[in-house]
Amino acid sequence: MDAELADLLMELWAVCVTKSCCQDEGGRAYVTPTRETRAAAEAWLVERGILFEVDERGRLHLSTLR
């Protein structure tokens, strides 16, 4: 795992609970926050200018910095 991404995940875990984090078929990192903490995770990503997409399973697929 990229060290910069690992640092970001540690910060993210301070504001939300995740059920998983991994890499999708296209190589993008994703996190799966709990339903209760998804809004906090999304707000945290937006505040940092990190683009993401939410899939049907509630996973947040990270794209790039804005």
Jmol script that loads the backbone (N, CA, C; Angstrom):
load data "model"
ATOM      1  N   MET A   1       0.846  -1.181   0.000  1.00  0.00           N
ATOM      2  CA  MET A   1       0.000   0.000   0.000  1.00  0.00           C
ATOM      3  C   MET A   1       0.884   1.234   0.000  1.00  0.00           C
ATOM      4  N   ASP A   2       0.497   2.197  -0.776  1.00  0.00           N
ATOM      5  CA  ASP A   2       1.196   3.469  -0.844  1.00  0.00           C
ATOM      6  C   ASP A   2       1.187   4.135   0.532  1.00  0.00           C
ATOM      7  N   ALA A   3       2.339   4.632   0.973  1.00  0.00           N
ATOM      8  CA  ALA A   3       2.457   5.236   2.309  1.00  0.00           C
ATOM      9  C   ALA A   3       1.539   6.442   2.462  1.00  0.00           C
ATOM     10  N   GLU A   4       1.403   7.233   1.415  1.00  0.00           N
ATOM     11  CA  GLU A   4       0.531   8.409   1.478  1.00  0.00           C
ATOM     12  C   GLU A   4      -0.928   7.987   1.671  1.00  0.00           C
ATOM     13  N   LEU A   5      -1.329   6.937   0.969  1.00  0.00           N
ATOM     14  CA  LEU A   5      -2.686   6.425   1.109  1.00  0.00           C
ATOM     15  C   LEU A   5      -2.899   5.853   2.506  1.00  0.00           C
ATOM     16  N   ALA A   6      -1.905   5.168   3.028  1.00  0.00           N
ATOM     17  CA  ALA A   6      -2.007   4.616   4.383  1.00  0.00           C
ATOM     18  C   ALA A   6      -2.208   5.729   5.401  1.00  0.00           C
ATOM     19  N   ASP A   7      -1.500   6.835   5.241  1.00  0.00           N
ATOM     20  CA  ASP A   7      -1.670   7.978   6.148  1.00  0.00           C
ATOM     21  C   ASP A   7      -3.090   8.532   6.064  1.00  0.00           C
ATOM     22  N   LEU A   8      -3.619   8.636   4.848  1.00  0.00           N
ATOM     23  CA  LEU A   8      -4.981   9.133   4.675  1.00  0.00           C
ATOM     24  C   LEU A   8      -5.991   8.212   5.346  1.00  0.00           C
ATOM     25  N   LEU A   9      -5.794   6.901   5.191  1.00  0.00           N
ATOM     26  CA  LEU A   9      -6.724   5.956   5.803  1.00  0.00           C
ATOM     27  C   LEU A   9      -6.697   6.054   7.318  1.00  0.00           C
ATOM     28  N   MET A  10      -5.538   6.259   7.888  1.00  0.00           N
ATOM     29  CA  MET A  10      -5.459   6.403   9.339  1.00  0.00           C
ATOM     30  C   MET A  10      -6.266   7.617   9.796  1.00  0.00           C
ATOM     31  N   GLU A  11      -6.196   8.707   9.045  1.00  0.00           N
ATOM     32  CA  GLU A  11      -6.987   9.897   9.377  1.00  0.00           C
ATOM     33  C   GLU A  11      -8.479   9.616   9.195  1.00  0.00           C
ATOM     34  N   LEU A  12      -8.820   8.914   8.127  1.00  0.00           N
ATOM     35  CA  LEU A  12     -10.221   8.587   7.867  1.00  0.00           C
ATOM     36  C   LEU A  12     -10.792   7.730   8.989  1.00  0.00           C
ATOM     37  N   TRP A  13     -10.019   6.779   9.469  1.00  0.00           N
ATOM     38  CA  TRP A  13     -10.492   5.892  10.539  1.00  0.00           C
ATOM     39  C   TRP A  13     -10.759   6.651  11.834  1.00  0.00           C
ATOM     40  N   ALA A  14     -10.224   7.845  11.957  1.00  0.00           N
ATOM     41  CA  ALA A  14     -10.497   8.653  13.148  1.00  0.00           C
ATOM     42  C   ALA A  14     -11.913   9.235  13.117  1.00  0.00           C
ATOM     43  N   VAL A  15     -12.529   9.305  11.921  1.00  0.00           N
ATOM     44  CA  VAL A  15     -13.866   9.888  11.816  1.00  0.00           C
ATOM     45  C   VAL A  15     -14.949   8.891  11.424  1.00  0.00           C
ATOM     46  N   CYS A  16     -14.557   7.681  11.020  1.00  0.00           N
ATOM     47  CA  CYS A  16     -15.569   6.695  10.645  1.00  0.00           C
ATOM     48  C   CYS A  16     -15.071   5.282  10.922  1.00  0.00           C
ATOM     49  N   VAL A  17     -16.021   4.375  10.933  1.00  0.00           N
ATOM     50  CA  VAL A  17     -15.724   2.954  11.104  1.00  0.00           C
ATOM     51  C   VAL A  17     -15.852   2.315   9.729  1.00  0.00           C
ATOM     52  N   THR A  18     -14.853   1.543   9.323  1.00  0.00           N
ATOM     53  CA  THR A  18     -14.917   0.890   8.022  1.00  0.00           C
ATOM     54  C   THR A  18     -15.042  -0.615   8.198  1.00  0.00           C
ATOM     55  N   LYS A  19     -15.793  -1.227   7.285  1.00  0.00           N
ATOM     56  CA  LYS A  19     -15.944  -2.681   7.278  1.00  0.00           C
ATOM     57  C   LYS A  19     -14.853  -3.333   6.445  1.00  0.00           C
ATOM     58  N   SER A  20     -14.324  -2.587   5.482  1.00  0.00           N
ATOM     59  CA  SER A  20     -13.244  -3.110   4.646  1.00  0.00           C
ATOM     60  C   SER A  20     -12.577  -1.965   3.901  1.00  0.00           C
ATOM     61  N   CYS A  21     -11.396  -2.256   3.403  1.00  0.00           N
ATOM     62  CA  CYS A  21     -10.698  -1.353   2.493  1.00  0.00           C
ATOM     63  C   CYS A  21      -9.815  -2.231   1.627  1.00  0.00           C
ATOM     64  N   CYS A  22      -9.787  -1.923   0.357  1.00  0.00           N
ATOM     65  CA  CYS A  22      -9.050  -2.779  -0.569  1.00  0.00           C
ATOM     66  C   CYS A  22      -8.847  -2.018  -1.874  1.00  0.00           C
ATOM     67  N   GLN A  23      -8.691  -2.785  -2.953  1.00  0.00           N
ATOM     68  CA  GLN A  23      -8.481  -2.232  -4.280  1.00  0.00           C
ATOM     69  C   GLN A  23      -9.495  -2.881  -5.214  1.00  0.00           C
ATOM     70  N   ASP A  24     -10.141  -2.092  -6.079  1.00  0.00           N
ATOM     71  CA  ASP A  24     -11.123  -2.665  -6.993  1.00  0.00           C
ATOM     72  C   ASP A  24     -10.448  -3.253  -8.226  1.00  0.00           C
ATOM     73  N   GLU A  25     -11.263  -3.790  -9.128  1.00  0.00           N
ATOM     74  CA  GLU A  25     -10.744  -4.441 -10.334  1.00  0.00           C
ATOM     75  C   GLU A  25      -9.919  -3.501 -11.200  1.00  0.00           C
ATOM     76  N   GLY A  26     -10.217  -2.201 -11.128  1.00  0.00           N
ATOM     77  CA  GLY A  26      -9.492  -1.211 -11.918  1.00  0.00           C
ATOM     78  C   GLY A  26      -8.258  -0.657 -11.232  1.00  0.00           C
ATOM     79  N   GLY A  27      -7.976  -1.137 -10.015  1.00  0.00           N
ATOM     80  CA  GLY A  27      -6.790  -0.689  -9.295  1.00  0.00           C
ATOM     81  C   GLY A  27      -7.012   0.489  -8.367  1.00  0.00           C
ATOM     82  N   ARG A  28      -8.256   0.980  -8.283  1.00  0.00           N
ATOM     83  CA  ARG A  28      -8.543   2.101  -7.382  1.00  0.00           C
ATOM     84  C   ARG A  28      -8.759   1.596  -5.962  1.00  0.00           C
ATOM     85  N   ALA A  29      -8.275   2.369  -5.016  1.00  0.00           N
ATOM     86  CA  ALA A  29      -8.511   2.041  -3.611  1.00  0.00           C
ATOM     87  C   ALA A  29      -9.968   2.331  -3.274  1.00  0.00           C
ATOM     88  N   TYR A  30     -10.513   1.545  -2.352  1.00  0.00           N
ATOM     89  CA  TYR A  30     -11.853   1.845  -1.855  1.00  0.00           C
ATOM     90  C   TYR A  30     -11.941   1.523  -0.379  1.00  0.00           C
ATOM     91  N   VAL A  31     -12.899   2.146   0.273  1.00  0.00           N
ATOM     92  CA  VAL A  31     -13.214   1.855   1.668  1.00  0.00           C
ATOM     93  C   VAL A  31     -14.714   1.609   1.748  1.00  0.00           C
ATOM     94  N   THR A  32     -15.098   0.776   2.698  1.00  0.00           N
ATOM     95  CA  THR A  32     -16.507   0.504   2.935  1.00  0.00           C
ATOM     96  C   THR A  32     -16.837   0.934   4.355  1.00  0.00           C
ATOM     97  N   PRO A  33     -17.323   2.159   4.511  1.00  0.00           N
ATOM     98  CA  PRO A  33     -17.687   2.609   5.854  1.00  0.00           C
ATOM     99  C   PRO A  33     -19.008   1.969   6.281  1.00  0.00           C
ATOM    100  N   THR A  34     -19.237   1.920   7.575  1.00  0.00           N
ATOM    101  CA  THR A  34     -20.529   1.444   8.055  1.00  0.00           C
ATOM    102  C   THR A  34     -21.603   2.433   7.621  1.00  0.00           C
ATOM    103  N   ARG A  35     -22.819   1.963   7.551  1.00  0.00           N
ATOM    104  CA  ARG A  35     -23.931   2.829   7.155  1.00  0.00           C
ATOM    105  C   ARG A  35     -24.017   4.042   8.076  1.00  0.00           C
ATOM    106  N   GLU A  36     -23.778   3.811   9.363  1.00  0.00           N
ATOM    107  CA  GLU A  36     -23.888   4.884  10.348  1.00  0.00           C
ATOM    108  C   GLU A  36     -22.807   5.956  10.197  1.00  0.00           C
ATOM    109  N   THR A  37     -21.662   5.597   9.635  1.00  0.00           N
ATOM    110  CA  THR A  37     -20.558   6.561   9.536  1.00  0.00           C
ATOM    111  C   THR A  37     -20.236   6.969   8.095  1.00  0.00           C
ATOM    112  N   ARG A  38     -21.056   6.520   7.137  1.00  0.00           N
ATOM    113  CA  ARG A  38     -20.786   6.842   5.726  1.00  0.00           C
ATOM    114  C   ARG A  38     -20.805   8.345   5.466  1.00  0.00           C
ATOM    115  N   ALA A  39     -21.758   9.055   6.034  1.00  0.00           N
ATOM    116  CA  ALA A  39     -21.838  10.508   5.811  1.00  0.00           C
ATOM    117  C   ALA A  39     -20.585  11.204   6.321  1.00  0.00           C
ATOM    118  N   ALA A  40     -20.076  10.770   7.463  1.00  0.00           N
ATOM    119  CA  ALA A  40     -18.846  11.365   8.008  1.00  0.00           C
ATOM    120  C   ALA A  40     -17.667  11.078   7.091  1.00  0.00           C
ATOM    121  N   ALA A  41     -17.602   9.867   6.545  1.00  0.00           N
ATOM    122  CA  ALA A  41     -16.516   9.511   5.628  1.00  0.00           C
ATOM    123  C   ALA A  41     -16.589  10.354   4.358  1.00  0.00           C
ATOM    124  N   GLU A  42     -17.787  10.495   3.807  1.00  0.00           N
ATOM    125  CA  GLU A  42     -17.953  11.293   2.596  1.00  0.00           C
ATOM    126  C   GLU A  42     -17.580  12.753   2.845  1.00  0.00           C
ATOM    127  N   ALA A  43     -18.009  13.300   3.972  1.00  0.00           N
ATOM    128  CA  ALA A  43     -17.680  14.696   4.302  1.00  0.00           C
ATOM    129  C   ALA A  43     -16.177  14.870   4.451  1.00  0.00           C
ATOM    130  N   TRP A  44     -15.520  13.910   5.076  1.00  0.00           N
ATOM    131  CA  TRP A  44     -14.070  13.970   5.278  1.00  0.00           C
ATOM    132  C   TRP A  44     -13.359  13.984   3.927  1.00  0.00           C
ATOM    133  N   LEU A  45     -13.787  13.125   3.005  1.00  0.00           N
ATOM    134  CA  LEU A  45     -13.172  13.073   1.680  1.00  0.00           C
ATOM    135  C   LEU A  45     -13.392  14.384   0.921  1.00  0.00           C
ATOM    136  N   VAL A  46     -14.599  14.913   0.974  1.00  0.00           N
ATOM    137  CA  VAL A  46     -14.912  16.172   0.287  1.00  0.00           C
ATOM    138  C   VAL A  46     -14.054  17.305   0.839  1.00  0.00           C
ATOM    139  N   GLU A  47     -13.919  17.375   2.163  1.00  0.00           N
ATOM    140  CA  GLU A  47     -13.107  18.433   2.786  1.00  0.00           C
ATOM    141  C   GLU A  47     -11.665  18.408   2.295  1.00  0.00           C
ATOM    142  N   ARG A  48     -11.170  17.241   1.954  1.00  0.00           N
ATOM    143  CA  ARG A  48      -9.786  17.106   1.500  1.00  0.00           C
ATOM    144  C   ARG A  48      -9.650  17.142  -0.018  1.00  0.00           C
ATOM    145  N   GLY A  49     -10.758  17.336  -0.707  1.00  0.00           N
ATOM    146  CA  GLY A  49     -10.708  17.414  -2.161  1.00  0.00           C
ATOM    147  C   GLY A  49     -10.448  16.086  -2.833  1.00  0.00           C
ATOM    148  N   ILE A  50     -10.817  14.997  -2.177  1.00  0.00           N
ATOM    149  CA  ILE A  50     -10.611  13.666  -2.744  1.00  0.00           C
ATOM    150  C   ILE A  50     -11.889  13.244  -3.455  1.00  0.00           C
ATOM    151  N   LEU A  51     -11.787  13.006  -4.749  1.00  0.00           N
ATOM    152  CA  LEU A  51     -12.938  12.566  -5.531  1.00  0.00           C
ATOM    153  C   LEU A  51     -13.212  11.098  -5.242  1.00  0.00           C
ATOM    154  N   PHE A  52     -14.485  10.732  -5.227  1.00  0.00           N
ATOM    155  CA  PHE A  52     -14.846   9.340  -4.977  1.00  0.00           C
ATOM    156  C   PHE A  52     -16.188   9.046  -5.629  1.00  0.00           C
ATOM    157  N   GLU A  53     -16.452   7.769  -5.823  1.00  0.00           N
ATOM    158  CA  GLU A  53     -17.734   7.296  -6.331  1.00  0.00           C
ATOM    159  C   GLU A  53     -18.258   6.268  -5.347  1.00  0.00           C
ATOM    160  N   VAL A  54     -19.573   6.256  -5.157  1.00  0.00           N
ATOM    161  CA  VAL A  54     -20.206   5.290  -4.266  1.00  0.00           C
ATOM    162  C   VAL A  54     -20.861   4.216  -5.132  1.00  0.00           C
ATOM    163  N   ASP A  55     -20.557   2.949  -4.855  1.00  0.00           N
ATOM    164  CA  ASP A  55     -21.190   1.882  -5.628  1.00  0.00           C
ATOM    165  C   ASP A  55     -22.416   1.338  -4.894  1.00  0.00           C
ATOM    166  N   GLU A  56     -23.061   0.349  -5.503  1.00  0.00           N
ATOM    167  CA  GLU A  56     -24.301  -0.204  -4.956  1.00  0.00           C
ATOM    168  C   GLU A  56     -24.109  -0.909  -3.612  1.00  0.00           C
ATOM    169  N   ARG A  57     -22.890  -1.250  -3.268  1.00  0.00           N
ATOM    170  CA  ARG A  57     -22.597  -1.895  -1.981  1.00  0.00           C
ATOM    171  C   ARG A  57     -22.206  -0.893  -0.902  1.00  0.00           C
ATOM    172  N   GLY A  58     -22.176   0.391  -1.263  1.00  0.00           N
ATOM    173  CA  GLY A  58     -21.803   1.414  -0.295  1.00  0.00           C
ATOM    174  C   GLY A  58     -20.311   1.641  -0.177  1.00  0.00           C
ATOM    175  N   ARG A  59     -19.543   1.056  -1.094  1.00  0.00           N
ATOM    176  CA  ARG A  59     -18.092   1.270  -1.081  1.00  0.00           C
ATOM    177  C   ARG A  59     -17.782   2.629  -1.692  1.00  0.00           C
ATOM    178  N   LEU A  60     -16.826   3.323  -1.111  1.00  0.00           N
ATOM    179  CA  LEU A  60     -16.376   4.612  -1.624  1.00  0.00           C
ATOM    180  C   LEU A  60     -15.089   4.375  -2.402  1.00  0.00           C
ATOM    181  N   HIS A  61     -15.175   4.426  -3.721  1.00  0.00           N
ATOM    182  CA  HIS A  61     -14.016   4.216  -4.590  1.00  0.00           C
ATOM    183  C   HIS A  61     -13.303   5.551  -4.754  1.00  0.00           C
ATOM    184  N   LEU A  62     -12.060   5.617  -4.324  1.00  0.00           N
ATOM    185  CA  LEU A  62     -11.296   6.860  -4.369  1.00  0.00           C
ATOM    186  C   LEU A  62     -10.737   7.077  -5.763  1.00  0.00           C
ATOM    187  N   SER A  63     -10.827   8.304  -6.233  1.00  0.00           N
ATOM    188  CA  SER A  63     -10.311   8.629  -7.560  1.00  0.00           C
ATOM    189  C   SER A  63      -9.034   9.433  -7.419  1.00  0.00           C
ATOM    190  N   THR A  64      -9.150  10.733  -7.462  1.00  0.00           N
ATOM    191  CA  THR A  64      -7.968  11.588  -7.413  1.00  0.00           C
ATOM    192  C   THR A  64      -8.254  12.811  -6.566  1.00  0.00           C
ATOM    193  N   LEU A  65      -7.194  13.555  -6.297  1.00  0.00           N
ATOM    194  CA  LEU A  65      -7.369  14.834  -5.618  1.00  0.00           C
ATOM    195  C   LEU A  65      -7.885  15.843  -6.622  1.00  0.00           C
ATOM    196  N   ARG A  66      -8.747  16.730  -6.193  1.00  0.00           N
ATOM    197  CA  ARG A  66      -9.287  17.765  -7.094  1.00  0.00           C
ATOM    198  C   ARG A  66      -8.235  18.783  -7.405  1.00  0.00           C
TER     199      ARG A  66
END
end "model"
wireframe off; spacefill off
backbone 0.3
color backbone group
